[in-house]
Amino acid sequence: MSTLSNILEQGRRALQVQQLAMQVIGHNTTNAGTVGFSRRRLDLGTAPPGETGQWGVGSGVDVNQLARVRDRLLDNQIREGTSVSAYWTSREDELGRVEEVFNALGEQNLGALMDGFWQGWHDLANDPESMAPRYALKEKAQALVNSLKRVNSNLNAQIDQANSRITAGAEQFNSLVAGIAELNTQIVNSEVAGQEASDLRDSRDVLVEQLAQLTTISVQEQSDGTYNVYSGGHIVVQRDQSVPLTVDEVETDPQHKVVLHLGSSALEWKPVGGELAALYEQRDVELPRLLAKLDSFAREFSASINAVHTSGHGLNGASGQDFFTSGTTGVADFELSAAIIEDPSRISSAGSAGAPGDNSVALAMAAVRNQIGSEGISLDQQLRNIPLDAGSRRSSATQQMDIENAVLENAVNRRYAISGVSLDEEMAKLIESQKAYEAAAKIIQTVDEMMQTILSLK
C-alpha cells in the first residue's frame, strides 16, 4: 500500500510541476514583446529518493529554482554602452541644431552675403560718382549685419534651450533614482515573503538603463537583492534611499545658467557621460566657442572697415565717418552707423576732398577682404570658416554616434539571444510539458485502478 502511495505522490508532484512549467511558458510567451522582459527559466531536479526494501527509488521531480535568465556582466556592458551612445546621440543632435542655424539662411548664407558686401565696394569703385551703388552697398551691409545678429540670437537661444533640457533631465534623474529605491524595497519585501520578484527586477533594470542614458553610472547588487547605484563617484541610490539633484540658477550669469547639486552638497555636480554631459558641453563649451568666434569677427571686421573708411571722403565731401558703429565689442552691438543709414552719400570712395571721381578708398576697402585677422587667416575666410567648423564637428559626432550605436546594438542583441523569448522554443517546451502532464495523469489513473483492485479483494 505504501508503494502505491509513493507512486501517487510522484504523480501528484509531477502534475504540480508541469502546471507550473506551463504557467512559466505562458508568462514568457505573453511578454515576448514587453520591453525589458527577461525570459523565465524553471530549473527542475529529482526529488530526494525514498526507499523500498533494499532499493533506493526516486521520489519524482521537484523545482530547484524559478528565475529570470540574465547575464550581469552583459548588463553592465550595456549600461556603459548606453551612456556612451546617449552622449554621442545627444551631442550629434545639439550640433545638428547649430548647423541648422547656418543652413536656415539658405542662399543668403554668410559667405554669399560677404561676397555681396565686397562686390558692393567693387561696384562703387567702378562708379564712384553715383548714388546707386551706395544705396546698394548700404543694403548689402545691412543684410550682413542682420544675418550675423540672427545667427547670434539663435545660438544664444540654444543656450537657454540647453538650460531647460538640463533642468528637465535633472527632474527625470530624480524620478528614476526614486523609482529604483522604491523597487529595491518592493523586491526585498517580496522575496522575504517567499514570492518570486523577477518582474520587479526587470522593472528596476529598465529604470537603471534609463538612468544610464542621462549620465554614466555603476551598479552594485547587495546580498539582499537591492541595488546601490553610483554616479561620478557619488552614491545616488542605496537600498531604499535616493539622492536627488537640485537645480540652482546662477544669478550673476547674463543667461541665468543653471547648475546641479547632488543632495545637500554645496559643490556643483557635473555629469560624466550620457545626455546631461552632452548638454553641459554644448552649453558651456561649444556654443560659447562659436559665439566668441562671431564676436571676434564682428570686432575685427568693423574696426578694419572703419579704419579705411574714416580716411576717405564721401560723395558729399564728408570725411572721418565710421561705416559701422565705433567701438564694436561683438555681434550684439555690431551695427551700420546711423550716419550711413541716414545718408548713404557719406559712404567714402575718394581719397581726397573735392574729387568725386576718385575711387582709391573704395578699392582699398575691397582689399580688406584679404586682410589677415587674429586667427592668421583673412577676415573673409574667418567668417566663412565658422559654419564650416560647425558642419565638420557635427559630421564627426554623427560618425562617432553611428559607431557607438552599433556597439550598443550588438550588445543588446547578445542579451536578447540570452534573455529574450523565442516563441518556437516556448511552444516546444509547452508540448513537452503537456506530454509530461498527460503521462503523470496516466500514472495516477493507473495507480487508482490498482488501488481499486486491491480494495475489491475480499
Secondary structure as UniProt FT lines:
FT   HELIX           2..30
FT   TURN            31..33
FT   TURN            35..36
FT   STRAND          40..46
FT   STRAND          50..52
FT   TURN            53..54
FT   STRAND          55..57
FT   STRAND          61..68
FT   HELIX           72..103
FT   TURN            104..105
FT   HELIX           106..108
FT   HELIX           110..126
FT   TURN            128..129
FT   HELIX           132..192
FT   TURN            193..194
FT   HELIX           198..214
FT   STRAND          218..221
FT   TURN            223..224
FT   STRAND          227..231
FT   TURN            232..233
FT   STRAND          234..238
FT   TURN            239..240
FT   STRAND          241..242
FT   STRAND          245..249
FT   TURN            251..252
FT   TURN            254..255
FT   STRAND          258..262
FT   TURN            263..264
FT   HELIX           274..281
FT   HELIX           282..286
FT   HELIX           287..309
FT   TURN            310..311
FT   TURN            315..316
FT   TURN            326..327
FT   HELIX           331..333
FT   HELIX           338..342
FT   HELIX           344..346
FT   TURN            353..354
FT   TURN            356..357
FT   HELIX           360..367
FT   HELIX           368..370
FT   TURN            374..375
FT   HELIX           379..419
FT   HELIX           423..455
//
